[in-house]
């Protein structure tokens, strides 16, 4: 039998972000966006069953067989932790692992816009970090919570599925609750968290109507609340939240959201060209009075234009972030053009660095 801990040790040694176990293939890891097969024999269905059983035990293994999906966390002897999803595909077990770094990165080292460091100073309201799976949302959230932990004496309650970064108490008193182990659901955890005297609440994900409603209510009652959504930009994030509600309640939730939302950080990761690793490209929406009016009056389509014209306030759209990172030498020109929202415009903006001694950056900033 193949020992899953030996495979996970290889993941750490290769500095990978993910591992995938599929029957009939060797283990496959993801390193800097690329998939690489490890030097192990193909995994049989019995191998996958034994791996999962060794990690979760018989009781949780039965849940996988009944529900066909299970989220949990695991660790290896050197202390490295992993977020895990076990599921079925083609009637065979499959397991996906995400590496959870042992140390919360310093927010100054994440290449985030300076305004992100100001958001943990907010006294109340809702801050959302959005992006596709694997875009670094959890890392950004953890870095902001850790910044609060180092600056203020607050009581922080997090609800996660599963707990990713283990946050040590510094200036703050922190409780981390794992869905399924410490509370049955996000909605249940939020309901009871309001009776536990929190200053700050972190909700791992706004998955459904009940969780979304409870999260907005927590922000309405004077708490600072952080959460995530699987959306790719600010306008889509706001529309997704509103669309979760029945039609008859959407006007009410627009008003609630306009009153509580403070900022949306939408991020995606790019492979670095200057050194191994990844770097985030980020859209920032700050809820000014103009943005709040757009939400309240259902003029969400105007928000991208507000972001474009409000860079002096700290807002930026994804394409501006992509251009900035290219001119700083972090990302590849072709990938920057391909992944922008307007490739034709981006191609004209990103003059190849070796074409001129001086090139024009967006908004008149000059790059040598």
C-alpha positions, 0 to 999 in steps of 0.5 A: 500500500502507498502511504499518503504521508510519503506522498504529502512529504513529496508535495512539501519538498517540491514546494507545490500548492496542491495534490490530486489523487485519481484512480488509475494515475500516479499522484499529480501535484500543482506547482506554480500553476503547472501539473506534474506527475510524481514518481509513484505507481498508479493509484488503485481504488483500494489504495485511495480507500486506504489513504482516506480511511487512514486520514479520517477513520471509519465514522467519517469514511461512512459519510464520504460513502453516503454523501459522496463528498467530505471536506476536512484537514490533515497533517503530517509528522513535520507539522505541515497541514492540508485542506482536503476534499474527498469525492467520487468520480466515475464511481471511484474515490478521488482526493484533492489536497491544498497545502496550508502554509505553517506561517501566516504571511506578512501582509507586506509581503503579499504584493497587495495594494496599500489600501488593503492594509487600511481595511482591518482598521475599519470599525464595522461593516462587511469586507469581501475577498473574492476570486476563483478557487486557489486565488489566495483568498484565504491567505489574504483574509488570514493576513488581515486578521493577523494584522488586527491581531498585532495591532488591536485588543479585540475578540475575533471569532472565525468560522472555517470549513476546515480551519486553515491557518492556525492563528495564535493569540497576540493582542487579540483573543481569537476563537476558530470554529470548524464547520462540522466539528465545532458547529454544524454550519456557517449559518448556525455558527453565525447565529450563535457568534452574535451572542459570544461578544465578538468584535470581529467575525470571519466567515470562511464562505458565503455559500447560501441564502441563510449564511449570506443573510446572517453575515450581512446581519452581523455587519449591520449590528456593528461588527466588522465582518470578513468573508469570501465569495467565488466571484471574479469582480466587484460588480459580479459579487454584488449581483451574486449576493442580491440574486441569492434572495427571492425577488420580493426581498431584493430591494431590501437587501440592496439597501442592507448591502449599501449600508454595510458593504465597505470593500470588495477585493477580487483577486487572481494569481499570476505566475511570476517571471522574475522568480519562482512563485505567484503574485496576485492581480487585484481589483479593489472596490471601496464603498463610497457614497457613489457606489452605495447609491449604485447598489441601492438604486440597482445601477450595478453596471456603473460600478466598473466605471466608478472604479476606473475613475477613482484610482486616487482613492485607492480603487483599481480594476483588474487590468490596471493591476495587471499592467502595473505588475507587468511594468514592475517585471513580475508577470509575462506580457502574453499572459497579461494580455490573454487574461485581461478583460480587454486584450486588444487594449491591454496589448497597446498598453503593454509596450514591450519593455525592450522596445523603448528606453522609456514606456508609458504606464497607465495614468501617466506613470513613467517606467524606465 
